[in-house]
Amino acid sequence: MMNFLKVSLVMLLLTLVGCATTIVNDVPGPDGSLHFSITCRNMASCYKRAHEVCGGPYTIIDRSTQVSSGGDAFVRTSQGLLIKCNSLGT
């Protein structure tokens, strides 16, 4: 019973941390200008973060979805955007 509680607590913490995680990295884009790579749990979070990063309009260069399995019942989905801000003068 104690192991079940420990596993449940760990799974809950991983779920909460995973839901709150949005990673933003600045990268050189295909044309050499500044782009941003955004990774998050769902595409709505990515769009929101893209707007925050750019402070306004942006162009989506690429989208991605990654599904990974951590065991029998644990599946994690990550969404990604590669964007170029329209308001940075690039």
URLINHU-V719008 format. One record per run of one state. SS is the DSSP state (a for helix, b for strand, c for the rest). FROM is the first residue (numbers start at 1). LEN is the number of residues. If there is no record, write none. Layout:
ss=SS from=FROM len=LEN
ss=SS from=FROM len=LEN
This chain:
ss=c from=1 len=1
ss=a from=2 len=19
ss=c from=21 len=2
ss=b from=23 len=6
ss=c from=29 len=5
ss=b from=34 len=7
ss=c from=41 len=2
ss=a from=43 len=12
ss=c from=55 len=3
ss=b from=58 len=12
ss=c from=70 len=5
ss=b from=75 len=11
ss=c from=86 len=5
